[in-house]
Amino acid sequence: MRIAIAGAGNVGRSIAKELVDNGHQVMLIERVPRMVRPERVPAAEWILADACELSSLQEADLSSCDVVVAATGDDKVNLVVSLLAKTEFAVPRVVARINRAENEWLFNEQWGVDVSVSKPRLMAALVEEAVSVGDLVRLMTFRQSEANLVEITLPENAPYVGHPVRDVPLPHDAALVAVLRGRRVLVPTPDDPLEPGDELVFVVTAEMEDAVRAVMLGNDDENGKQLKGVRGKVF
């Protein structure tokens, strides 16, 4: 894919390097001259320009890009870049970085954002994912499909521990996409048994999260009540 990244700071450069290593064509757009450091990601195309200027994006041929990533440290800039990329250049996929949690509500389809990544929410979700056993943690939201990526770490007393995946009666609009077991990432098959401590990763609609939680975790034997709601955050 051809991917444009607005912002060549630490975040933008790190994204660029990963994408280049994965075989993609990457263009970094940076308006501050001292931040233009082609030696940091030599395989990328570097452009000294203001990504909020329509003429600059035209010169960069943004319409030829499959993805635009608005990765600056300024939420206002990221919103403008996202809107221009979607409305003026019809870029199929726009990903935007959110720096301040209070601005999350702005990063939606009306501003041209297909996927938003909130640093504060991501940190909170990762912390909860690391310490939560026996609850559902929402890791991220796919805006276009209205589905979420969620994780459940199975406690020893989970109903389907020791059962093969085929025995798990998942509701519709929910799919088990990965099992993290120790250092291994398993693509689940119907015959794979579930073990205590498995981290199960699902793609599920928001409406079905409670149903997935109920199936995988059952009820709290101590008080007979269903385990509490989502502890993770959308970003």
Order of alpha helices (4+ residues) and beta strands (2+ residues): beta-alpha-beta-beta-alpha-beta-alpha-beta-beta-alpha-beta-beta-beta-beta-beta-alpha
